[in-house]
Amino acid sequence: MMKQAKNRVFVRIGGLGIELHSLRTEQRVILNPAYRQFIDTAGEVDMRLYFQGGRFSLPDEKKLLFDSGCVWKLWESAGKRVFTAHDPEYGPLPYKTLVLDPDGSRSEFYAADPISDNPLEFPLDELLLIHLLGQGRGIMLHCCGIDAQGQGLVFIGKSGIGKSTMARLWQQTGSATVLNDDRIIVRDRDDQFALYGTPWHGDVSQVSSATVPLHKLFFLRQATANSLRRLSPLETVSRLIVASFPPLWDKPAMEFSLAFCEQIARTVVAYELDFVPDESVLDCIREVL
């Protein structure tokens, strides 16, 4: 873990600025090592996150908006959205809570004792970004993202299909940068889609906060030979939706996310990539770059 020198830290993920502010001046913000590249000097702030110790007590008047079926739930109470994280180790009450103000630019983080110094931990960190992206800003994909000498390449597939393998193969070339092997943000920047690295990696710990124009999409399938099949926009959009992390709890945000996937599918060339998990697949990919 890396410890910050003050109780206020600014990070930028996917081009979005988040100010982390401990309300206890003696408390220091602690972030996981993967966040090192994402710490920035204060600039434009999209979300201010204030945190302190103690549990958040949900009012009796509340409405369950979404139940993930595992770690977290989303509630509506007094006009605010409340994400609660649960763990049997901490008993029936939430051990971490994220409260979002109605305007979406301010949030509060609460943690069970002992006080957590890191408000950006699973699952609340990713949920916060999904919320911000859903406000007309972009989407997050379950994929590997590569900067191949200025060309942003996305490799999409379910867990275990080969995203981390693809990241390692590109690493070995010495001519490409791995943005992330598991989570990538896509946004529309100056009328061009762009990839952004995130801190939330899979098996490959190398991450990058860099951004690169999106050039091609590849949907992975393990096979005995390398081959490419170009996909239609209709095929592409359905696969993108499945690979995305949409804000299922927010109808307007969902409508934006679906339209954003359709826009990508109509703009960016996509392929189904049957591949052998060795360096020979890179030659196959380079033929269409």
Steps between C-alpha positions, in 0.01 A plus 500: 500500500616856448425770751426857397645800680168675560130441560400617151596316180394560140477216250402497134357181350360491149552874481268549799631692800418368848605687811537277808471698821523359851297705745747403772811709449722240667375225269702436186363368173646160414465362148600169346824502296306473172372854560850650496476609135154645550593750771489845345526862596160652569325602181140483388305305764212275395442347843597599855507204735508577873564223750528431870465207739177345617214312342224672306152423631242470227176680591188291545352671194704352218445318173711216364589590142742219415640187664817361341433165663845491655701782655302821455154658486368837386236693691316827459450705815418870548568564131848346517645184351662276762732211406556256786768228510445190712725236651393233755819571693357839596152378587166589337569874466696644205872523566550767230252755364514753218236777505451704181339842506220556245713727279758221464805716577541425871512176696570378850682182598448318829690196626465270799769515766791469477487809281577432137747748355420393144161605362593359158465129567289234329212521435433867572787632286371344178139582585596865543662508153208314339268760652711790368536347153126442476439874520572536129874447530580148372507133592725246671578174320616161625795480265872539442612832357829553315675809366677358193711798394210743510228254396255401771413131479231335711486124565167392643399169652367329808725412792761239410473549124844659457492873577799479735681273253448762229639768734814294567555429130488873418726576797762264361520692175639803682309721258163523676364626831245304699235739630326224695429129449149499649330841525512776239302823476381625160397862452423733212782754495493772237266296278730198518472199727789464743620227735603573858685267733363428849656376826285183510714235335476125466801266496729761344581763762642751249249781448519842342304821545571588136240554231511405132254527208290186455599329176366142494288259704578128526266245659708204617443130440759234579569277200756275334584755231504878471229661291295818480137556403370853464182560698199703395393797714202295622725216616740747656248696703347190658843374603605841632193522722575158649861605568412834659427599859182701453317685782209254511336694783463826306268508197631822338859387554418160351346664195817705455725193542308298242507789252873546566567131422301536178701808405827313552373203297409727208833683508775254595597191299458180702616142450442160648851373571562126517848471645777274615650638824848567368677784318376379160164667569666842498595460134136415425386816678757723332360407158188708571662795680 
